[in-house]
Amino acid sequence: MGVVVVVVVVVVVVVAVVAVVVLCCLFVLATYQQSFDKLLQELLKSHLMFAVHEEIEHLKEQITTLTDRNAVLEHENAVLRTRASPETLALLHGNPNPQT
């Protein structure tokens, strides 16, 4: 009978130790999962910030190009208006008959 009690006690202790080890492993895995999630979030954030920064730079370049082109067109328009006849200017303003 004493041997059975000892075996039962040993089994209970082994089960308890295994349960503690499993709980510790689960805690470690949860900690690693949180760390992994944070790392993934930071990586995603960095990637998105980089993509947004690149898009902003591209849009700034487009704005500069369009602003320069607009200045050229405004200058061309001013030159052409100074050389256009009154009839042509009237057509631009939607008045087909400048006499009225």
Sequence and secondary structure as in RCSB ss.txt:
>XXXX:A:sequence
MGVVVVVVVVVVVVVAVVAVVVLCCLFVLATYQQSFDKLLQELLKSHLMFAVHEEIEHLKEQITTLTDRNAVLEH
ENAVLRTRASPETLALLHGNPNPQT
>XXXX:A:secstr
 HHHHHHHHHHHHHHHHHHHHHHHHHHHHHHHHHHHHHHHHHHHHHHHHHHHHHHHHHHHHHHHHHHHHHHHHHH
HHHHHHHHS HHHHHHHTT S TT 
